[in-house]
Amino acid sequence: MANTTTDRVLIEAFGPSDGALLKIKQAVLVVAGIAALAVLAKIKVAVPGSPVAINMGTFAVLSIAAAYGPRLGLTTIMGYMILGMLGFDIFQSSTADLNGVSYMMGGTGGYLLGYVAATVALGALARRGWDRSVTRMAAAMLIGNALIYVPGLVWLGQLYGWDQPILAWGLTPFLLGDALKLALAAVLLPGLWALVGRARG
């Protein structure tokens, strides 16, 4: 396994690699990634007593980051954020009445910031080949989750006050779900790489 920064990420293992066709492929991937983020963010389970729900958004963010790499992953997540900022109902708990900047400044605002940091980190680690090993992909997912939770919890503390049960609201209810999503991603990305290798074998 190579660990250099020149390693390809998953989406670079197929399709055109230069010219106009590469630009078209990248544009399609960005649109598909934003659509996946919007759909998976809406798959959620409310947590009693917490302003934040469990959802598949983090799984989508981290998986797309690893598959796309830091640059295309960041383009995708920023496109998602911009559409949400413009008022499209694509965030976890956004509605026709609560969306755009008003929603982004609410309880999930810190987690949205964490999405950006985690995307860059996961993309960079995937570029170094971490997405080709189950153990390294699991470690990368742990790093990505930490980069989402830290700003998320700080935001909640600043927004609601540090005298509130911030960890009970924004961390502990989600650990089991995140562990399951981590395990899924840790198997999925290396598994896709294995399929690519067999297809070329």
C-alpha positions as CSV (number, residue, x, y, z in Angstrom):
1,M,0.0,0.0,0.0
2,A,1.4,3.4,-1.0
3,N,1.2,6.3,1.4
4,T,2.2,9.1,-0.9
5,T,0.1,12.1,-1.5
6,T,-0.1,11.1,-5.2
7,D,-2.3,8.1,-4.5
8,R,-5.6,8.2,-6.4
9,V,-8.9,8.4,-4.6
10,L,-11.7,6.1,-5.6
11,I,-13.4,8.3,-8.2
12,E,-10.1,8.7,-10.0
13,A,-9.9,5.0,-10.6
14,F,-12.5,5.0,-13.3
15,G,-13.7,7.2,-16.2
16,P,-11.8,10.0,-18.0
17,S,-8.7,11.4,-16.3
18,D,-8.1,14.6,-18.3
19,G,-9.7,17.0,-20.7
20,A,-13.3,18.1,-21.1
21,L,-14.6,14.6,-20.2
22,L,-12.9,14.8,-16.8
23,K,-14.6,18.2,-16.2
24,I,-18.0,16.7,-17.1
25,K,-17.3,13.7,-14.8
26,Q,-16.4,16.0,-11.9
27,A,-19.5,18.1,-12.5
28,V,-21.7,15.0,-12.5
29,L,-20.1,13.7,-9.3
30,V,-20.6,17.1,-7.5
31,V,-24.3,17.2,-8.4
32,A,-24.7,13.5,-7.4
33,G,-22.8,14.1,-4.1
34,I,-25.0,17.1,-3.2
35,A,-28.1,15.1,-4.0
36,A,-26.9,12.2,-1.9
37,L,-26.1,14.6,1.0
38,A,-29.6,16.2,0.8
39,V,-31.4,12.8,0.7
40,L,-29.4,11.1,3.4
41,A,-29.5,14.1,5.7
42,K,-33.3,13.7,5.8
43,I,-33.1,10.1,7.0
44,K,-33.1,10.9,10.7
45,V,-34.3,9.6,14.1
46,A,-35.2,12.2,16.7
47,V,-33.4,12.0,20.1
48,P,-35.7,12.9,23.0
49,G,-34.4,15.9,24.9
50,S,-31.8,16.8,22.3
51,P,-31.9,19.6,19.7
52,V,-29.9,17.4,17.3
53,A,-31.3,14.2,15.6
54,I,-29.4,11.1,14.5
55,N,-29.1,11.1,10.7
56,M,-27.2,9.6,7.8
57,G,-25.7,13.0,6.9
58,T,-22.4,12.3,8.6
59,F,-22.0,9.0,6.8
60,A,-22.6,10.7,3.5
61,V,-20.2,13.5,4.2
62,L,-17.4,11.2,5.3
63,S,-17.9,8.6,2.6
64,I,-18.1,11.3,-0.2
65,A,-15.0,13.0,1.2
66,A,-13.0,9.7,1.1
67,A,-14.2,8.7,-2.4
68,Y,-13.8,12.2,-3.9
69,G,-10.7,13.4,-2.3
70,P,-10.1,16.8,-0.6
71,R,-10.6,19.1,-3.6
72,L,-13.7,17.6,-5.2
73,G,-15.1,16.7,-1.8
74,L,-14.7,20.3,-0.6
75,T,-16.4,21.5,-3.8
76,T,-19.3,19.2,-3.1
77,I,-19.8,20.1,0.5
78,M,-19.5,23.8,-0.2
79,G,-22.1,23.5,-3.0
80,Y,-24.4,21.7,-0.5
81,M,-23.8,24.5,2.1
82,I,-24.4,27.3,-0.5
83,L,-27.7,25.7,-1.6
84,G,-28.8,25.3,2.0
85,M,-27.8,28.9,2.7
86,L,-30.0,30.0,-0.2
87,G,-33.0,28.5,1.5
88,F,-33.3,25.1,-0.1
89,D,-34.7,22.5,2.3
90,I,-31.8,20.1,2.2
91,F,-30.4,20.2,5.8
92,Q,-31.2,17.6,8.5
93,S,-34.1,19.5,10.2
94,S,-34.7,22.4,7.8
95,T,-38.3,23.1,6.8
96,A,-40.1,25.4,4.4
97,D,-40.3,27.9,7.3
98,L,-36.9,27.3,8.9
99,N,-34.1,27.2,6.4
100,G,-31.2,29.2,5.0
101,V,-28.9,31.2,7.2
102,S,-31.4,31.2,10.1
103,Y,-31.3,27.4,10.2
104,M,-27.5,27.3,9.8
105,M,-27.2,29.6,12.9
106,G,-29.2,27.2,15.0
107,G,-28.2,24.1,17.0
108,T,-26.7,22.2,14.0
109,G,-24.5,25.1,12.9
110,G,-21.3,23.8,14.5
111,Y,-21.8,20.4,13.0
112,L,-22.1,22.0,9.5
113,L,-18.8,23.7,10.1
114,G,-17.4,20.4,11.2
115,Y,-18.6,18.8,7.9
116,V,-16.2,21.1,6.0
117,A,-13.2,20.3,8.2
118,A,-13.9,16.6,8.2
119,T,-14.3,16.6,4.4
120,V,-10.8,18.1,3.9
121,A,-9.3,15.7,6.4
122,L,-10.9,12.5,5.1
123,G,-10.1,13.5,1.5
124,A,-6.5,14.1,2.4
125,L,-6.3,10.7,4.3
126,A,-7.9,8.9,1.3
127,R,-5.3,10.6,-0.9
128,R,-2.7,8.8,1.2
129,G,-4.4,5.5,0.7
130,W,-6.2,5.2,4.1
131,D,-9.4,4.3,2.3
132,R,-8.0,1.0,1.0
133,S,-7.6,-0.6,4.4
134,V,-10.5,-1.4,6.8
135,T,-8.5,-0.5,9.9
136,R,-7.1,2.8,8.4
137,M,-10.5,3.7,7.0
138,A,-12.0,3.1,10.5
139,A,-9.3,5.4,12.0
140,A,-10.0,8.0,9.3
141,M,-13.7,7.9,10.2
142,L,-12.9,8.4,13.9
143,I,-10.8,11.5,13.0
144,G,-13.6,12.8,10.8
145,N,-16.2,12.3,13.5
146,A,-14.1,14.1,16.0
147,L,-13.7,17.0,13.6
148,I,-17.5,17.2,13.3
149,Y,-18.2,16.8,17.0
150,V,-15.7,19.3,18.4
151,P,-17.2,22.4,16.6
152,G,-20.7,21.0,17.0
153,L,-20.4,20.8,20.8
154,V,-18.6,24.1,21.1
155,W,-21.4,25.7,19.1
156,L,-24.1,24.1,21.2
157,G,-22.3,25.4,24.4
158,Q,-22.0,28.9,23.1
159,L,-25.6,28.9,21.8
160,Y,-27.4,27.4,24.7
161,G,-25.0,27.9,27.6
162,W,-22.4,25.7,29.2
163,D,-24.6,25.1,32.1
164,Q,-26.8,22.9,29.8
165,P,-26.2,19.2,29.3
166,I,-24.2,19.7,26.1
167,L,-22.7,16.3,25.9
168,A,-26.0,14.6,26.6
169,W,-27.6,16.7,23.8
170,G,-24.9,16.6,21.2
171,L,-22.6,13.6,21.7
172,T,-23.6,10.6,23.8
173,P,-27.0,9.8,22.1
174,F,-25.2,9.5,18.8
175,L,-22.2,7.3,19.7
176,L,-23.9,4.0,18.9
177,G,-25.3,5.2,15.6
178,D,-21.9,6.7,14.6
179,A,-20.2,3.4,15.5
180,L,-22.5,1.6,13.1
181,K,-21.9,4.2,10.3
182,L,-18.2,4.0,10.9
183,A,-18.2,0.3,10.6
184,L,-20.2,0.5,7.4
185,A,-17.9,3.1,5.8
186,A,-14.8,1.2,7.0
187,V,-16.0,-1.8,5.0
188,L,-17.6,0.0,2.1
189,L,-14.6,2.0,0.7
190,P,-12.0,-0.8,0.9
191,G,-14.6,-3.1,-0.6
192,L,-15.1,-0.8,-3.5
193,W,-11.3,-0.6,-4.1
194,A,-11.2,-4.4,-4.1
195,L,-13.9,-4.5,-6.8
196,V,-11.9,-2.0,-8.8
197,G,-8.8,-4.3,-8.5
198,R,-10.7,-7.4,-9.5
199,A,-12.3,-5.6,-12.5
200,R,-8.9,-4.8,-13.8
201,G,-7.4,-8.2,-12.9
